[in-house]
Amino acid sequence: MRNIFDYKDNLHVMDHIPAILKWGSLNDPKPDVSILMPVYNHPHFFKIALETALNQDYNGNYEIIVLDNNQDDDVNAVNEFEQYVIEKNDSKILYYKNEHNIQGINNYNRLPQLARADYFTFLHDDDELTKNCLTKLLNVKNKKHLTDELIVPTMNIIDANSNVISETRKRDPLFRFFKSYRMKLYDWFLKSQTNGCGTLHSKKAFLELGGYNSEYIPSADYAFYCLYVYKFGGIALGEALFNYRVAENDSMIVYKQSADRGVEIRECIKQKIKLPQKFLEHIIKAKKSINLNRSEELFAGSKQGKVKRRDRFVFSCAYIIKFISHII
């Protein structure tokens, strides 16, 4: 497996298959921020997601770029995604369709290249943005005079009916004392903080890093954002700005592979953390066990068994170190 800190250009592997603009105009003024929507096979949830993008309370200029990965392999067919865009008839929307399917991760990598704004957030076709998402992200960016740093909010986990199952803010003890804090690589060693949805990216930084690397699927987002924060820094916000739906999420299928991949990614990260390597190895093992247990409960409706007392102790120590590192 590659080292996540090694550069690789993942942005142009599908340049021979173009994306066709089927709706919207490129002649409108340059927006302040872009909402990027990779879509494939969730037409019902897509309609809900698009509504949350359209209903932002942001007073500035923003665009919504929908990139259809062409499930039918027919660029001329008008499917449910395109039909709904046509019905909305909103000038903020640009609807592209790949000439052929280019696989999901390449669809993600193509979107920032299509974005006209210097900053963007992803919105998955089965997730939701809160109404104040763009306003909050841009306010934080401007107030803190940020340039390329990643701005990472917390999220609500929701079911098929958009009912909140849990709030990730409650899992981070730092948010009991701070509204936001500057992220360190160690924070990402402990847990993946975002999948890109509702998170403010710098387009320049995303392109400079080379985009998501398919070699880390199904945890390519985790590997990429560790690299992003390591190179450009990041801000964690203790406010949920998007809703992550688990009803038909791919994570329901690949969470065991994600746990294994997480071990490999953390093995890369630990080399850059100035803590005893033996202790970091214990954290890696404990994190895998805890992740599997939590995923079994969330995605499979069952538990692997109680989390071992030793794993809880290791992770408690790990979070004490995290807390101390942010207050001294």
ABEGO torsion letter per residue (X at the ends): XBBAABBBBAAAAAAABBBBBABEBAABBBBABBBBBBBAABAAAAAAAAAAAAABABABBBBBBBBBAGAAGBAABBBAAAAAAAAAGBAABBBBBBABBAEAAAAAAAAAAABABABBBBBBAABBBBAAAAAAAAAAAAAAGBAABBBBBBBBBBBAAGBBABBAAAABAAAAABABBBBBAAAAAABBABAGBGBBBBAAAAAAAGEBBAAAOAAAAAAAAAAAAAAAEBBBBABBABBBBAAABAAAAAAAAAAAAAAAAAAAAAAABBBBAAAAAAAAAAAAAAAAAAAAAAAAGBBAEBBBAAAAAAAAAAAAAAAAAAAX
